[in-house]
């Protein structure tokens, strides 16, 4: 799935994060500007477990995680 996700992300399809414990899927943006997706921040971590820092916005059941920092999970 890594190759497929990488090709999709390179083609402009937004990446999402799946939270292991809850199964919650988060739409992503960059905290610097919510108008910009987070693909470039996440490309090297596709199909890996990560820890992200940022803030979450939720409206109408949609969760948007605005990422300021991403790192490979320990």
C-alpha positions in Angstrom: 0.0 0.0 0.0 3.0 2.3 0.5 3.7 2.6 -3.3 0.0 3.2 -4.0 -0.3 5.9 -1.3 2.9 7.5 -2.5 1.7 7.7 -6.1 -1.6 9.1 -5.0 0.0 11.7 -2.8 2.4 12.8 -5.5 -0.7 13.1 -7.8 -2.3 15.5 -5.3 -4.6 13.3 -3.4 -4.5 14.3 0.3 -3.1 11.9 2.8 -5.0 11.1 6.0 -3.9 9.7 9.4 -5.6 6.7 11.0 -5.4 6.7 14.8 -4.5 3.1 16.0 -6.4 3.1 19.3 -9.7 4.6 18.1 -9.8 3.9 14.4 -10.5 7.7 13.9 -9.4 9.1 10.5 -8.1 12.6 10.4 -8.1 15.0 7.5 -4.9 17.0 7.5 -3.5 20.5 7.0 -0.5 22.4 8.0 -0.8 24.5 11.1 1.0 27.5 9.3 -1.9 27.6 6.9 -5.0 25.5 7.0 -5.4 26.1 3.3 -2.4 23.9 2.5 -2.4 20.2 2.8 0.1 18.2 4.8 1.3 15.8 2.1 4.8 17.3 1.8 5.3 17.0 5.6 4.2 13.3 5.5 5.7 11.9 2.3 8.7 10.2 4.1 6.4 8.6 6.6 3.8 7.0 4.3 2.7 3.6 5.7 4.6 4.2 9.0 3.5 5.0 12.5 4.0 8.6 13.4 3.6 11.1 16.2 2.2 14.4 15.2 1.9 17.7 17.1 -0.6 20.4 16.2 -4.2 21.3 16.8 -7.4 19.7 16.0 -10.5 21.4 14.6 -13.8 19.5 14.4 -17.0 20.6 12.7 -20.0 18.5 11.6 -18.2 15.3 12.5 -15.1 16.1 10.3 -11.8 16.1 12.2 -9.1 18.3 10.7 -5.7 18.0 12.3 -3.5 21.0 11.6 0.1 19.6 11.9 3.0 21.6 13.1 5.4 18.7 13.6 5.7 15.1 12.5 8.1 12.4 13.6 8.4 8.6 13.3 6.8 7.0 16.3 9.1 5.2 18.8 
